[in-house]
Amino acid sequence: MKNDSKMNILLLSAYDAVSHQYWRRGLVEHISEANWTVLTLPARFFSWRVRGNSLTWAYEHSETLAKPYDLIITTSMTDLTGLRGLVPELGNVPTLVYFHENQFAYPKSGREFSSVEPQMLSIYNALAADKVVFNSHFNKDTFLTGAKALLKKLPDQVPKGLIGQITQKSQVLPVPLNAIELNETHTSGEENTSDCKLNKPLTIVWNHRWEFDKGPELLLSVIKLLSEQNVPFVFHIVGQQFRDIPAIFGDIKAELSNSSNSLQLGAWQYLESKADYYTLLAKSDLVLSTAEHDFQGLSILEAVQLGCLPLVPDNLAYPEFIPSNYCYKAKNHSINERTAHIVKRLLVYANLKSCGDLPKAPNIDFLLWGNMLPTYKNVIEQIGALKVDE
């Protein structure tokens, strides 16, 4: 960072979801050489939020936005072009747009309001930015592919070379992981033992958001097939919940609570206490992803960080961070095929646990802030140096 004076950075998170909070707080905490001004908006009313954030901020925080900045760092949900139009002082400030996700790769629930506006907004943001950063190659590739396909559908007057411009200034830089300290030191699961007769159940954590795109249908299918195996398992179903919980979670709870099978229901709720949540992860054996999409998978990575073996699909962003031997076959496979692959792997792990031979979780220390900080600082310094002298 600058040695002569601190860089003044405006950080904007227009749809401040949990993963966005995790990222922006990490930036402010670890890059203390900068003076940070942070504006956020709640992660609700998606269609209004992504279109109306420039209006909200321009008129409710006009004095803050009009201050001199060396750099703007904003999430892709921010209406950057609209905000610059309403606050001219921001027009010449170098800008980095960070993509936690993109609007082209979400699976469809069938209940969406049909509009290309969020997708077009993300294209405008990418074109207006001096630097475009994605949290994974999967995110970057699906965005560029989706944006190219959308632009081809537009009737006329579409300038050539837009995707090339975005590609040229794009970079992949994952959300770094915070170091986690526990009050007690745990190994993953129960202590290993050489006595195969103990048959302690494998403890599985499912820690996604309770929404359709995280694959609850696949989770239920896995649980049903496991219930036929007469092998004990414990499931902790945790993760962020919202007002409208898909009805299938009731079926999942009923299946796990069925006394006629060998499965046990452990935790069944969002754990408000981070300490309690991290302790649960540290005491568990395995973290399972059934997601239909994940652009990085912070909840899975945190669990791995705390010693859980990952079992994740071999598509999406996971193979970029987790070795292939921890992935199950998902790409171009039906739900029944994926179910069979997952159950087969879980039965192997259950047997290894009963014999005290569970392997260690993969090392993902390369994602820690301590290891990624130099790259983040370098990118920020390069973009901040673009500031036009007045």
Secondary structure, DSSP 8 states (H G I E B T S, - for coil): --SSS--EEEEEESS--HHHHHHHHHHHHH-TTSEEEEEE--S-SHHHHHHHHHHHHHHHSHHHHTS--SEEEEETTS-HHHHHHH-GGGTTS-EEEEES--TTS----S-----SHHHHHHHHHHHH-SEEEES-HHHHHHHHHHHHHHHHHS-S---TTHHHHHHHTEEE----B-----SS---SSS---S-TTS---EEEEE-S-SSGGG-HHHHHHHHHHHTTTT--EEEEE-S---SS--THHHHHHHHHT-TTSSEEEEEES----HHHHHHHHHH-SEEE---S--SS-HHHHHHHHTT-EEEEESSTTGGGTS-GGGEE--TT--HHHHHHHHHHHHHHHHHHHHTT--------GGGBHHHHHHHHHHHHHHHHTT----
